[in-house]
Amino acid sequence: MNGLDFDLHSRILVSLAEVLADARAKTTTDEVNRLLNKCPPISVLPFEEINIVQPGQAQIGRMTVRHQQTLDALLKYATKANEYTQLELLPRIISYLKYLPVYDWNNIILERGTSMSSGFG
């Protein structure tokens, strides 16, 4: 994947997130589920579980560039969505944060940094 593919994929996902969050869009559950299905799979942890998952406690896979871009778009969607949707997504987003230390990170992400630094927000 070259730099242009990286930026184009990220922009498409962020644009999708903005459209889905727009109250005028009449977004369906299926459309949101398509975005959620592109995110890396995890077990959603209950809020009461305050511990961060440590390496060795779980094997959840590799954080790819596309997974990272999808998570960027999910966060963009959540920040622009209505309060009900935000409350629905919050446990999933918090779970991603709790699992961050156990992901096997692709070198390109570590070298380039996040796509958030290139236009998120």
C-alpha positions in Angstrom: 0.0 0.0 0.0 1.6 3.3 -1.0 1.1 6.6 0.6 -1.7 7.7 -1.7 -3.7 4.5 -0.9 -3.2 5.1 2.8 -4.5 8.7 2.6 -7.4 7.8 0.2 -8.7 4.9 2.3 -8.5 7.1 5.4 -10.3 10.0 3.7 -13.1 7.7 2.4 -13.7 6.2 5.9 -13.7 9.6 7.6 -16.1 10.9 5.0 -18.3 7.9 5.5 -18.3 8.5 9.3 -19.3 12.2 8.8 -22.2 11.2 6.5 -23.4 8.5 8.9 -23.3 10.9 11.8 -25.3 13.6 10.0 -28.8 13.8 11.5 -30.2 14.5 8.0 -28.8 11.3 6.6 -31.4 9.0 8.2 -28.6 6.4 8.8 -29.7 2.8 9.2 -28.4 0.3 11.7 -27.0 -1.7 8.7 -24.9 1.2 7.5 -23.4 1.7 10.9 -22.8 -2.0 11.3 -20.8 -2.0 8.0 -18.4 0.5 9.6 -18.3 -1.4 12.9 -17.6 -4.7 11.0 -14.5 -3.1 9.4 -13.0 -2.4 12.9 -10.7 -5.0 14.4 -12.7 -7.7 16.4 -12.6 -7.5 20.2 -14.6 -8.5 23.2 -16.4 -5.6 24.6 -15.4 -5.3 28.3 -17.8 -4.1 30.9 -17.3 -0.6 32.4 -16.7 -2.1 35.8 -13.5 -3.8 34.4 -11.1 -1.0 35.0 -7.9 -2.9 34.2 -6.0 -2.5 30.9 -5.3 -5.8 29.2 -1.6 -6.5 29.4 0.6 -8.5 26.9 0.3 -12.2 27.7 -3.3 -11.9 28.9 -4.9 -12.0 25.5 -4.0 -12.6 21.9 -6.2 -10.5 19.7 -4.1 -10.1 16.5 -2.5 -7.4 14.4 -3.3 -3.7 14.3 -3.1 -3.1 10.5 -3.2 0.3 8.8 -6.7 -0.3 7.6 -7.8 -1.3 11.1 -6.3 1.9 12.5 -8.0 4.0 9.8 -11.3 2.4 10.6 -10.9 3.1 14.3 -10.1 6.7 13.3 -13.4 6.8 11.4 -15.3 5.2 14.2 -14.1 7.9 16.6 -15.0 10.6 14.1 -18.5 9.1 13.8 -18.9 8.8 17.6 -17.9 12.4 18.2 -20.4 13.7 15.6 -23.3 11.3 16.3 -26.2 11.9 18.6 -25.9 11.3 22.4 -27.8 7.9 22.2 -25.4 6.6 19.6 -22.4 7.9 21.6 -23.6 6.0 24.6 -24.1 2.9 22.6 -20.5 3.1 21.2 -18.7 4.1 24.3 -18.2 0.6 25.8 -16.7 -0.6 22.5 -14.4 2.4 22.2 -13.3 2.1 25.8 -12.6 -1.6 25.2 -10.3 -0.7 22.2 -8.3 1.5 24.5 -8.0 -1.3 27.1 -6.8 -3.7 24.5 -4.2 -1.4 22.8 -1.2 -2.8 24.7 -1.8 -6.4 23.4 -2.1 -5.6 19.7 0.7 -6.7 17.4 1.4 -3.4 15.7 2.4 -3.2 12.0 5.7 -1.5 11.5 4.2 1.1 9.1 2.0 2.4 11.8 4.9 2.7 14.3 7.0 4.4 11.6 4.4 6.8 10.2 2.3 7.5 13.3 -1.4 7.8 13.2 -3.5 9.0 10.3 -5.0 11.4 12.9 -2.0 13.6 12.5 -2.9 14.0 8.8 -6.2 15.7 9.0 -8.3 14.0 11.7 -10.6 16.6 13.2 
